[in-house]
Amino acid sequence: MIKCKWSYLMCFIFIIPVMYGCSSTSSTHVSTLPTYKSRRPQPDIVVPYSIQKELNQFKIRPWKYIVIHHSASDKGNATSIGKYHREERGWVNGLGYDFLIGNGNGSRDGQIEVGSRWNKQIDGAHAGNPEYNKHGIGICLVGNFDNDYPTNQQISSLLYLINYLQKRCNIHKDNIIMHKTFRKTVCPGKHFPYNKLLARLK
């Protein structure tokens, strides 16, 4: 009788706590949540609502080309380059391009500035060729790409702008060209990633 009671007592003292304790006090825990994978940060495209609104408000003339330039300078913005074009080049309408994309030295990195030529839908003064001044949208990236590369933000903004202009003006990918495509110049520089840019366009 004593042996029987002792065996029951042993069961309550040792076996049952072990059975119920192992599952509840285990130091390891397997999560059922999926593993978190962080996304690679994407370059910011600096396109404020005011710029988007400005792009959309004009009746578009018949454009055929998008012509890509570099400023061949380390810094600048629409105001400073426009002043140079007016005072040194003698261009009455100032900035010769339709759009300027900053590099962080003079305007924000990747900032799109809309020129007065686009606002007025008048001929450009960027091409040195009547056909491309009249029918080509001039986009200039600030920087000297014979010495350096455009920033990631500049390329992102350029892609945004070209995609917009292609749809709005019905410009084919084959007509997205560099200044040196039709004129004897290094513009937009040997480090401008033209083929990579085309590969990312539709």
ROSE-4610 file (N, C-alpha, C; in Angstrom, 1 decimal, always signed):
// ROSE-4610
residu = [M/M/M/I/I/I/K/K/K/C/C/C/K/K/K/W/W/W/S/S/S/Y/Y/Y/L/L/L/M/M/M/C/C/C/F/F/F/I/I/I/F/F/F/I/I/I/I/I/I/P/P/P/V/V/V/M/M/M/Y/Y/Y/G/G/G/C/C/C/S/S/S/S/S/S/T/T/T/S/S/S/S/S/S/T/T/T/H/H/H/V/V/V/S/S/S/T/T/T/L/L/L/P/P/P/T/T/T/Y/Y/Y/K/K/K/S/S/S/R/R/R/R/R/R/P/P/P/Q/Q/Q/P/P/P/D/D/D/I/I/I/V/V/V/V/V/V/P/P/P/Y/Y/Y/S/S/S/I/I/I/Q/Q/Q/K/K/K/E/E/E/L/L/L/N/N/N/Q/Q/Q/F/F/F/K/K/K/I/I/I/R/R/R/P/P/P/W/W/W/K/K/K/Y/Y/Y/I/I/I/V/V/V/I/I/I/H/H/H/H/H/H/S/S/S/A/A/A/S/S/S/D/D/D/K/K/K/G/G/G/N/N/N/A/A/A/T/T/T/S/S/S/I/I/I/G/G/G/K/K/K/Y/Y/Y/H/H/H/R/R/R/E/E/E/E/E/E/R/R/R/G/G/G/W/W/W/V/V/V/N/N/N/G/G/G/L/L/L/G/G/G/Y/Y/Y/D/D/D/F/F/F/L/L/L/I/I/I/G/G/G/N/N/N/G/G/G/N/N/N/G/G/G/S/S/S/R/R/R/D/D/D/G/G/G/Q/Q/Q/I/I/I/E/E/E/V/V/V/G/G/G/S/S/S/R/R/R/W/W/W/N/N/N/K/K/K/Q/Q/Q/I/I/I/D/D/D/G/G/G/A/A/A/H/H/H/A/A/A/G/G/G/N/N/N/P/P/P/E/E/E/Y/Y/Y/N/N/N/K/K/K/H/H/H/G/G/G/I/I/I/G/G/G/I/I/I/C/C/C/L/L/L/V/V/V/G/G/G/N/N/N/F/F/F/D/D/D/N/N/N/D/D/D/Y/Y/Y/P/P/P/T/T/T/N/N/N/Q/Q/Q/Q/Q/Q/I/I/I/S/S/S/S/S/S/L/L/L/L/L/L/Y/Y/Y/L/L/L/I/I/I/N/N/N/Y/Y/Y/L/L/L/Q/Q/Q/K/K/K/R/R/R/C/C/C/N/N/N/I/I/I/H/H/H/K/K/K/D/D/D/N/N/N/I/I/I/I/I/I/M/M/M/H/H/H/K/K/K/T/T/T/F/F/F/R/R/R/K/K/K/T/T/T/V/V/V/C/C/C/P/P/P/G/G/G/K/K/K/H/H/H/F/F/F/P/P/P/Y/Y/Y/N/N/N/K/K/K/L/L/L/L/L/L/A/A/A/R/R/R/L/L/L/K/K/K]
num = [1/1/1/2/2/2/3/3/3/4/4/4/5/5/5/6/6/6/7/7/7/8/8/8/9/9/9/10/10/10/11/11/11/12/12/12/13/13/13/14/14/14/15/15/15/16/16/16/17/17/17/18/18/18/19/19/19/20/20/20/21/21/21/22/22/22/23/23/23/24/24/24/25/25/25/26/26/26/27/27/27/28/28/28/29/29/29/30/30/30/31/31/31/32/32/32/33/33/33/34/34/34/35/35/35/36/36/36/37/37/37/38/38/38/39/39/39/40/40/40/41/41/41/42/42/42/43/43/43/44/44/44/45/45/45/46/46/46/47/47/47/48/48/48/49/49/49/50/50/50/51/51/51/52/52/52/53/53/53/54/54/54/55/55/55/56/56/56/57/57/57/58/58/58/59/59/59/60/60/60/61/61/61/62/62/62/63/63/63/64/64/64/65/65/65/66/66/66/67/67/67/68/68/68/69/69/69/70/70/70/71/71/71/72/72/72/73/73/73/74/74/74/75/75/75/76/76/76/77/77/77/78/78/78/79/79/79/80/80/80/81/81/81/82/82/82/83/83/83/84/84/84/85/85/85/86/86/86/87/87/87/88/88/88/89/89/89/90/90/90/91/91/91/92/92/92/93/93/93/94/94/94/95/95/95/96/96/96/97/97/97/98/98/98/99/99/99/100/100/100/101/101/101/102/102/102/103/103/103/104/104/104/105/105/105/106/106/106/107/107/107/108/108/108/109/109/109/110/110/110/111/111/111/112/112/112/113/113/113/114/114/114/115/115/115/116/116/116/117/117/117/118/118/118/119/119/119/120/120/120/121/121/121/122/122/122/123/123/123/124/124/124/125/125/125/126/126/126/127/127/127/128/128/128/129/129/129/130/130/130/131/131/131/132/132/132/133/133/133/134/134/134/135/135/135/136/136/136/137/137/137/138/138/138/139/139/139/140/140/140/141/141/141/142/142/142/143/143/143/144/144/144/145/145/145/146/146/146/147/147/147/148/148/148/149/149/149/150/150/150/151/151/151/152/152/152/153/153/153/154/154/154/155/155/155/156/156/156/157/157/157/158/158/158/159/159/159/160/160/160/161/161/161/162/162/162/163/163/163/164/164/164/165/165/165/166/166/166/167/167/167/168/168/168/169/169/169/170/170/170/171/171/171/172/172/172/173/173/173/174/174/174/175/175/175/176/176/176/177/177/177/178/178/178/179/179/179/180/180/180/181/181/181/182/182/182/183/183/183/184/184/184/185/185/185/186/186/186/187/187/187/188/188/188/189/189/189/190/190/190/191/191/191/192/192/192/193/193/193/194/194/194/195/195/195/196/196/196/197/197/197/198/198/198/199/199/199/200/200/200/201/201/201/202/202/202]
x = [+0.8/+0.0/+0.9/+1.9/+2.8/+3.6/+4.0/+4.7/+3.8/+2.5/+1.6/+1.4/+1.2/+1.1/+2.4/+3.5/+4.8/+5.0/+4.5/+4.6/+3.7/+2.5/+1.6/+2.2/+2.8/+3.4/+4.6/+5.4/+6.5/+6.0/+4.8/+4.2/+3.8/+3.2/+2.8/+3.9/+5.0/+6.1/+7.0/+7.3/+8.3/+7.8/+6.9/+6.6/+5.6/+4.5/+3.5/+4.1/+4.9/+5.5/+6.4/+7.1/+8.0/+7.3/+6.1/+5.3/+4.7/+4.2/+3.6/+4.5/+5.7/+6.6/+7.5/+7.8/+8.8/+8.2/+6.9/+6.4/+6.2/+6.0/+5.7/+7.0/+8.0/+9.2/+10.4/+10.2/+11.3/+11.9/+13.2/+13.9/+13.9/+13.6/+13.6/+12.1/+12.0/+10.7/+10.8/+10.0/+10.0/+8.9/+9.2/+8.2/+7.5/+6.2/+5.4/+5.3/+5.9/+5.9/+6.9/+6.6/+7.6/+8.8/+10.0/+11.2/+11.1/+11.5/+11.4/+12.6/+12.3/+13.3/+13.2/+14.3/+14.3/+14.4/+13.7/+13.8/+15.0/+15.6/+16.7/+16.2/+16.9/+16.4/+16.5/+15.4/+15.4/+15.7/+16.5/+16.8/+15.5/+15.5/+14.3/+14.2/+13.1/+12.8/+12.2/+12.9/+12.4/+11.5/+10.2/+9.2/+8.1/+8.2/+7.1/+5.8/+4.7/+3.4/+3.3/+4.0/+3.9/+4.6/+5.6/+6.2/+5.3/+4.7/+3.8/+2.6/+2.1/+1.0/+1.5/+2.7/+3.3/+3.5/+3.9/+4.1/+2.7/+1.7/+0.4/-0.4/-0.1/-1.0/-0.9/+0.1/+0.3/-0.2/-0.7/-1.0/+0.3/+0.5/+1.8/+1.9/+2.9/+3.2/+3.8/+3.9/+4.4/+5.9/+6.2/+7.6/+8.0/+9.3/+9.7/+10.8/+11.6/+12.8/+12.9/+13.7/+14.2/+15.7/+16.4/+17.8/+18.4/+19.4/+20.0/+21.4/+21.6/+22.8/+23.4/+24.6/+25.2/+25.6/+25.7/+26.0/+27.5/+28.3/+29.8/+30.3/+29.5/+30.0/+29.7/+30.4/+30.2/+29.0/+28.5/+27.3/+26.4/+25.2/+24.3/+22.9/+22.0/+20.6/+20.0/+18.7/+18.0/+18.2/+18.3/+18.5/+19.9/+21.0/+22.3/+22.7/+22.3/+22.6/+21.8/+20.5/+19.7/+20.3/+20.9/+21.6/+22.8/+23.5/+24.7/+24.3/+23.2/+22.8/+22.3/+21.7/+21.1/+22.3/+23.2/+24.2/+25.4/+25.8/+27.0/+26.7/+25.7/+25.3/+24.4/+23.8/+22.9/+21.5/+21.1/+19.8/+18.7/+17.9/+16.9/+16.0/+15.6/+14.7/+15.5/+16.7/+17.5/+17.8/+17.5/+17.9/+17.5/+18.5/+18.3/+17.6/+17.5/+16.9/+15.5/+14.7/+13.4/+13.3/+14.3/+14.3/+15.8/+16.0/+17.3/+17.1/+18.1/+18.1/+19.3/+19.1/+20.2/+21.0/+22.3/+23.2/+23.5/+22.7/+23.0/+23.9/+24.4/+25.3/+24.6/+23.7/+23.0/+21.5/+21.1/+19.7/+19.8/+18.7/+18.7/+19.1/+19.7/+20.2/+18.9/+18.8/+17.7/+16.5/+16.6/+15.5/+15.3/+14.0/+13.7/+13.2/+13.9/+13.4/+12.9/+11.7/+11.0/+11.4/+12.0/+12.4/+11.2/+11.5/+10.4/+10.1/+11.1/+10.8/+9.8/+9.8/+8.7/+7.4/+7.4/+6.2/+5.5/+6.4/+5.8/+5.7/+6.2/+6.2/+6.9/+8.1/+8.8/+10.1/+10.7/+11.9/+13.0/+13.8/+14.9/+16.1/+17.2/+18.5/+19.6/+19.3/+20.3/+21.0/+20.5/+21.0/+22.0/+22.0/+22.9/+22.5/+21.2/+20.7/+19.2/+18.7/+17.3/+16.3/+16.6/+15.6/+15.4/+16.5/+16.4/+16.1/+16.3/+15.8/+14.3/+13.8/+12.4/+11.6/+12.1/+11.3/+11.9/+13.0/+13.6/+13.5/+13.0/+12.9/+14.3/+14.9/+16.2/+16.2/+16.8/+17.0/+18.5/+18.8/+20.2/+20.4/+21.4/+21.8/+23.0/+22.9/+24.0/+25.2/+26.4/+27.6/+28.4/+29.6/+30.5/+30.8/+30.1/+30.2/+31.3/+32.2/+33.5/+34.4/+34.1/+35.0/+34.3/+33.0/+32.3/+31.0/+30.3/+29.0/+27.9/+26.7/+25.5/+25.2/+24.5/+24.1/+22.9/+22.7/+21.5/+20.2/+20.2/+19.0/+18.7/+19.8/+19.6/+19.1/+19.6/+19.1/+17.7/+17.3/+16.0/+15.0/+15.4/+14.5/+14.5/+15.6/+15.6/+14.7/+14.7/+13.8/+12.4/+12.1/+10.7/+10.2/+11.1/+10.8/+10.6/+11.6/+11.5/+10.2/+9.9/+8.7/+7.5/+7.4/+6.3/+6.2/+7.4/+7.4/+7.1/+7.5/+7.2/+5.7/+5.0/+3.6/+2.8/+3.2/+2.5/+2.7/+3.9/+4.3/+4.4/+4.1/+4.2/+5.5/+6.6/+8.0/+8.5/+8.9/+9.4/+10.8/+11.1/+12.4/+13.6/+13.4/+14.5/+14.9/+14.0/+14.2/+14.6/+15.1/+15.7/+17.2/+17.8/+19.2/+20.0/+21.3/+22.3/+22.6/+23.1/+23.5/+24.5/+25.5/+26.6/+26.1/+24.8/+24.3/+24.2/+24.0/+23.8/+24.8/+25.6/+26.5/+27.8/+28.9/+30.2/+30.5/+30.3/+30.5/+30.6/+31.2/+31.3/+30.0/+29.1/+27.9/+27.0/+26.6/+26.6/+27.8/+28.9/+30.1/+30.2/+31.5/+31.8/+31.3/+31.0/+30.5/+29.0/+28.3/+26.9/+26.4/+25.6/+25.2/+24.0/+24.3/+23.2/+22.5/+23.3/+22.8/+22.0/+22.5/+21.8/+20.5/+20.5/+19.3/+18.2/+18.6/+17.7/+17.1/+18.0/+17.5/+16.4/+16.3/+15.3/+14.1/+14.1/+12.9/+12.1/+10.8/+9.9/+10.0]
y = [-1.2/+0.0/+1.3/+1.2/+2.4/+2.5/+1.3/+1.4/+2.0/+1.6/+2.1/+3.6/+4.1/+5.5/+6.3/+5.6/+6.3/+6.4/+5.4/+5.5/+6.6/+6.7/+7.8/+9.2/+9.3/+10.5/+10.9/+9.9/+10.2/+10.7/+10.1/+10.5/+12.0/+12.4/+13.8/+14.8/+14.3/+15.2/+15.4/+14.3/+14.4/+14.3/+13.3/+13.0/+14.0/+14.4/+15.3/+16.7/+17.3/+18.6/+18.6/+17.5/+17.4/+17.4/+16.6/+16.5/+17.8/+18.6/+19.8/+21.0/+20.8/+21.9/+22.1/+21.0/+21.1/+22.0/+21.8/+22.6/+24.1/+24.4/+25.7/+26.5/+25.9/+26.6/+26.4/+26.0/+25.8/+27.1/+27.1/+28.4/+28.7/+27.7/+28.0/+28.3/+29.2/+29.6/+29.7/+29.0/+29.1/+30.0/+31.1/+32.1/+31.6/+31.9/+31.6/+32.7/+33.9/+35.1/+34.9/+35.5/+35.4/+36.3/+35.9/+36.6/+38.0/+39.0/+40.4/+40.6/+41.1/+41.5/+43.0/+43.7/+45.1/+45.4/+46.4/+46.8/+47.7/+47.6/+48.4/+49.9/+50.8/+52.2/+52.7/+53.3/+53.9/+55.4/+55.8/+57.2/+58.1/+59.2/+60.1/+60.8/+60.9/+61.7/+63.0/+64.1/+65.4/+66.0/+65.6/+66.2/+66.7/+67.9/+68.5/+68.6/+68.7/+68.8/+70.0/+71.1/+72.3/+72.1/+71.3/+71.0/+70.1/+69.1/+68.2/+69.0/+70.0/+70.8/+71.7/+72.2/+73.1/+72.3/+71.1/+70.3/+70.1/+69.9/+69.5/+70.7/+71.9/+73.0/+73.6/+73.2/+73.8/+73.0/+73.7/+73.0/+72.8/+71.5/+71.2/+71.4/+72.0/+72.1/+70.8/+70.6/+69.3/+69.2/+68.3/+68.0/+66.7/+66.5/+65.3/+64.6/+65.4/+64.8/+65.3/+64.5/+64.9/+64.9/+66.0/+66.2/+66.4/+65.5/+65.5/+66.2/+67.1/+67.9/+67.8/+68.2/+68.5/+70.0/+70.6/+72.0/+72.2/+71.2/+71.3/+72.2/+72.3/+73.1/+72.3/+72.6/+71.8/+72.2/+73.4/+73.8/+74.7/+75.0/+75.9/+75.5/+76.5/+76.2/+77.0/+77.0/+77.7/+79.2/+79.8/+81.2/+81.6/+80.9/+81.3/+81.0/+79.8/+79.4/+80.3/+80.6/+81.5/+82.9/+83.4/+84.7/+84.7/+83.6/+83.4/+83.4/+82.7/+82.6/+83.9/+84.7/+86.0/+87.0/+87.1/+88.1/+87.8/+86.5/+86.2/+85.6/+84.9/+84.4/+85.3/+86.2/+87.2/+86.6/+85.5/+84.9/+85.7/+86.4/+87.2/+86.5/+85.3/+84.5/+83.7/+84.0/+83.4/+81.9/+81.1/+79.7/+79.0/+78.4/+77.8/+76.5/+75.9/+74.5/+74.7/+73.6/+73.6/+73.1/+72.2/+71.7/+71.6/+71.8/+71.6/+70.7/+69.8/+68.9/+69.1/+69.5/+69.8/+68.7/+69.0/+68.0/+68.3/+69.2/+69.5/+70.7/+71.2/+72.4/+73.6/+74.3/+75.4/+75.1/+73.8/+73.4/+72.0/+71.5/+70.2/+69.1/+68.1/+66.9/+66.2/+66.2/+65.6/+66.6/+67.8/+68.8/+69.1/+69.0/+69.4/+70.8/+71.7/+73.1/+73.2/+73.9/+74.1/+75.5/+75.5/+76.8/+77.5/+78.8/+79.6/+79.2/+78.6/+78.2/+77.1/+76.2/+75.2/+75.8/+76.7/+77.4/+78.2/+78.8/+79.6/+78.7/+77.5/+76.6/+77.3/+77.8/+78.5/+77.7/+78.1/+77.4/+77.4/+76.4/+76.3/+77.1/+77.1/+77.7/+76.8/+75.5/+74.6/+73.7/+73.6/+72.6/+73.1/+74.4/+74.9/+74.3/+74.0/+73.4/+73.8/+74.5/+74.9/+73.8/+72.7/+71.5/+71.1/+71.0/+70.4/+71.5/+72.8/+73.9/+74.0/+73.8/+74.0/+72.8/+71.6/+70.4/+69.5/+70.0/+69.2/+69.8/+69.0/+69.4/+69.3/+70.4/+70.3/+70.1/+69.0/+68.7/+68.7/+69.6/+69.7/+69.2/+68.4/+67.9/+68.7/+69.3/+70.1/+69.2/+69.5/+68.7/+68.6/+68.2/+67.9/+66.5/+65.8/+64.3/+63.8/+64.7/+64.3/+63.9/+64.5/+64.3/+63.4/+63.4/+62.7/+62.1/+61.4/+60.7/+61.5/+61.5/+62.0/+61.3/+62.0/+61.3/+60.4/+59.5/+58.6/+59.4/+60.4/+61.2/+62.0/+62.4/+63.0/+62.1/+60.9/+59.9/+59.5/+59.3/+59.0/+60.1/+61.3/+62.5/+62.5/+62.3/+62.3/+61.2/+60.0/+58.9/+59.3/+59.9/+60.4/+61.4/+62.4/+63.4/+62.9/+62.0/+61.5/+60.6/+59.8/+59.0/+59.9/+61.0/+61.9/+62.5/+63.0/+63.7/+62.8/+61.5/+60.5/+60.4/+60.2/+60.0/+61.3/+62.4/+63.7/+64.2/+64.0/+64.5/+63.5/+62.2/+61.1/+61.0/+61.0/+60.9/+59.5/+59.0/+57.6/+57.5/+56.3/+56.1/+56.4/+56.1/+56.3/+57.8/+58.7/+60.1/+60.7/+59.9/+60.4/+60.4/+61.5/+61.6/+62.5/+62.4/+63.3/+64.4/+65.5/+66.7/+66.2/+65.4/+65.0/+64.0/+63.6/+62.8/+63.5/+64.8/+65.5/+66.7/+67.0/+68.1/+67.8/+68.4/+68.1/+68.7/+67.9/+68.3/+67.1/+67.2/+66.1/+65.9/+66.9/+67.0/+65.8/+65.1/+65.4/+64.7/+64.4/+63.9/+62.4/+61.9/+60.5/+59.6/+60.2/+59.4/+59.4/+60.0/+60.0/+58.6/+57.9/+56.4/+56.3/+56.7/+56.8/+55.5/+54.4/+53.1/+52.5/+52.7/+52.2/+53.0/+54.3/+55.0/+54.5/+54.3/+53.8/+52.4/+51.6/+50.3/+50.3/+51.4/+51.6/+52.3/+52.7/+53.3/+52.4/+52.7/+51.9/+52.3]
z = [+0.0/+0.0/+0.0/+0.8/+0.9/-0.4/-1.0/-2.3/-3.4/-3.3/-4.3/-4.2/-3.0/-2.8/-3.2/-2.9/-3.2/-4.7/-5.5/-6.9/-7.5/-6.9/-7.4/-7.1/-5.9/-5.5/-6.4/-6.8/-7.7/-9.0/-9.4/-10.7/-10.7/-9.6/-9.5/-9.4/-8.7/-8.4/-9.6/-10.3/-11.4/-12.8/-13.1/-14.4/-15.0/-14.3/-14.9/-15.1/-14.1/-14.4/-15.6/-15.8/-17.0/-18.3/-18.3/-19.5/-19.9/-18.9/-19.2/-19.3/-18.6/-18.6/-19.8/-20.5/-21.6/-22.7/-23.0/-24.1/-23.8/-22.5/-22.1/-21.7/-21.3/-20.9/-21.8/-23.0/-24.0/-24.3/-24.4/-24.7/-26.2/-27.0/-28.5/-28.9/-29.9/-30.4/-31.9/-32.7/-34.1/-34.5/-35.2/-35.7/-36.9/-36.9/-38.1/-39.1/-38.7/-39.6/-40.7/-41.9/-43.0/-42.7/-43.2/-43.0/-43.6/-42.9/-43.4/-44.4/-45.5/-46.5/-46.8/-46.5/-46.7/-48.2/-48.7/-50.1/-50.3/-51.5/-51.8/-52.0/-51.4/-51.5/-52.9/-53.4/-54.7/-54.7/-55.8/-55.8/-55.9/-55.1/-55.1/-56.4/-57.0/-58.2/-57.7/-57.9/-57.3/-58.4/-58.3/-59.2/-58.4/-57.9/-57.1/-57.9/-57.2/-57.8/-58.7/-58.3/-59.1/-60.5/-60.5/-61.8/-62.7/-62.0/-62.8/-63.4/-62.6/-63.0/-64.2/-64.1/-65.1/-66.4/-66.3/-67.5/-68.2/-67.5/-68.1/-68.6/-68.3/-68.6/-70.0/-70.8/-72.0/-73.2/-74.2/-75.5/-76.2/-76.7/-77.2/-78.7/-79.2/-80.6/-81.1/-82.4/-82.9/-82.7/-81.8/-81.5/-82.1/-82.5/-83.1/-82.4/-81.6/-81.0/-79.5/-78.8/-77.5/-77.6/-77.3/-77.5/-76.1/-75.8/-74.4/-74.5/-73.5/-73.4/-72.0/-71.8/-70.5/-70.5/-69.3/-69.2/-69.4/-69.3/-69.4/-68.3/-67.2/-66.0/-64.8/-63.7/-62.4/-61.7/-61.9/-61.2/-62.1/-61.6/-62.4/-62.1/-62.5/-62.5/-63.6/-63.7/-64.8/-64.8/-63.6/-63.6/-64.0/-63.5/-63.8/-65.2/-65.7/-67.1/-68.1/-67.7/-68.5/-68.6/-67.5/-67.5/-68.5/-68.4/-69.3/-70.7/-71.0/-72.4/-72.9/-72.1/-72.5/-72.6/-71.6/-71.6/-72.5/-72.5/-73.2/-74.6/-74.8/-76.1/-76.9/-76.2/-76.9/-77.2/-76.5/-76.8/-76.0/-76.7/-76.1/-75.1/-75.5/-74.6/-73.5/-73.3/-72.2/-72.4/-71.3/-71.3/-72.6/-73.2/-74.6/-74.5/-73.4/-73.2/-72.8/-73.0/-72.4/-71.0/-70.6/-69.2/-68.8/-67.5/-66.9/-65.7/-65.5/-64.4/-63.5/-62.3/-61.4/-60.9/-60.4/-59.8/-58.3/-57.7/-56.3/-56.1/-57.2/-57.1/-57.9/-57.2/-57.8/-57.7/-57.8/-57.5/-56.9/-56.5/-55.8/-56.8/-56.3/-57.1/-57.7/-59.1/-59.7/-59.9/-59.5/-59.6/-61.1/-61.5/-62.9/-62.8/-63.7/-63.8/-65.2/-65.3/-66.6/-67.1/-68.3/-68.9/-69.6/-69.8/-70.4/-71.8/-72.5/-73.9/-73.9/-72.9/-72.9/-72.5/-71.5/-71.1/-72.3/-73.1/-74.2/-75.5/-75.5/-76.6/-77.9/-77.6/-78.7/-79.0/-80.2/-80.6/-79.5/-79.5/-78.6/-79.2/-78.4/-78.9/-78.4/-78.3/-77.8/-78.8/-80.0/-80.9/-81.9/-82.2/-83.3/-84.6/-84.8/-86.0/-86.0/-87.1/-87.1/-87.0/-87.6/-87.5/-86.0/-85.3/-83.9/-82.9/-83.2/-82.4/-82.5/-83.7/-84.0/-83.5/-83.7/-83.5/-82.4/-81.7/-80.7/-79.3/-78.3/-76.9/-76.3/-75.8/-75.3/-73.8/-73.3/-71.9/-71.6/-70.6/-70.2/-68.7/-68.5/-67.2/-66.8/-65.6/-65.1/-64.8/-65.3/-65.0/-66.3/-66.1/-67.3/-67.3/-68.2/-68.3/-69.2/-69.6/-70.1/-69.0/-67.8/-66.6/-65.6/-65.5/-64.5/-65.0/-64.2/-64.6/-64.0/-64.6/-64.0/-62.7/-61.8/-60.6/-60.8/-59.9/-60.0/-60.0/-59.2/-59.2/-60.5/-61.1/-62.4/-63.5/-63.5/-64.4/-64.2/-62.9/-62.5/-63.0/-62.8/-63.2/-64.7/-65.4/-66.9/-67.4/-66.8/-67.3/-67.1/-65.9/-65.7/-66.7/-67.0/-67.9/-69.4/-69.8/-71.1/-71.3/-70.3/-70.4/-70.5/-69.7/-69.8/-71.2/-71.7/-73.0/-74.2/-74.1/-75.1/-75.2/-74.1/-74.1/-74.5/-74.0/-74.2/-75.7/-76.2/-77.5/-78.6/-78.2/-79.2/-79.9/-79.1/-79.6/-79.5/-80.6/-80.7/-80.0/-79.4/-78.8/-79.7/-81.0/-81.9/-82.1/-81.7/-81.8/-80.5/-79.5/-78.3/-78.5/-78.8/-79.3/-78.4/-78.6/-77.9/-78.9/-78.3/-79.1/-80.2/-79.8/-80.7/-81.8/-81.7/-82.8/-84.1/-84.1/-85.3/-85.5/-84.4/-84.5/-84.0/-84.5/-84.1/-82.7/-81.7/-80.3/-79.5/-78.3/-77.3/-76.5/-76.5/-75.7/-75.9/-74.9/-73.5/-72.7/-73.4/-72.7/-72.9/-72.8/-73.0/-71.9/-70.7/-69.6/-69.5/-70.4/-70.4/-70.8/-70.0/-70.2/-71.2/-72.4/-73.4/-73.7/-74.0/-74.3/-73.1/-71.9/-70.7/-70.5/-70.8/-70.8/-71.7/-73.0/-74.0/-73.6/-73.0/-72.6/-71.5/-70.8/-69.8/-70.2/-71.5/-72.1/-72.9/-73.1/-73.9/-75.4]
